[in-house]
């Protein structure tokens, strides 16, 4: 990938390619969206694409790393853990942020998941996404335990279970499969928040 500073026009061109890729990855998955599709949707030539990215995988890696470091990580830096078992607002707020973030970047998440099964580069990125969610859940378990709740739970194990449940549930219902079940964003968020809260507090 080029390391030189981009001009304003260069930034605009790169942004157009990235936006086209996000949309097409969401609609067709990584393998279903060709470079020709992406450059056509961006209104750019194939030759222009290679000024910014080595190949389609390089483009996805750039999108995923940007999403992880510019959006995902900062969103958890000032997290305030629940004050009590009645603090429904905490769970709804965090799950809402997670759901909206995932929904806006569903193409990246789907494409990374597809490549993570065969390429270590993308498996590592996927695990960074997962680790972010697991860290938040594990912190909430430990916080509950400090107040006498969830004492029988292993924070790391519960964190992995809930984070993976969230990931799969969100991929299905934000994506296109949906299992034939109609669920609104509000109901999906409430469902995930309830699972998390009841796991910790039982109420």
Buried (B, 14 or more C-beta within 10 A) or exposed (E): EEEEEBEEEBEEBBEBBBBBBBBBBBBBBBEEBEBEBBBBBBEBEEEBBBBBBEEBBEBBBBBBEBBBEEEBEEBBEEBEBBEEBEBBEBBBBBBBBBBEBBBBBBBBBBBBBBBBEEBEBBBEBBEBBBBBBBBBBBBBBBBBBEBEBBEEBEBEEBBBBBBEBBBEBBBBBBBEEEEEEEBEEEEBBBBBBBBBBEBBBEE
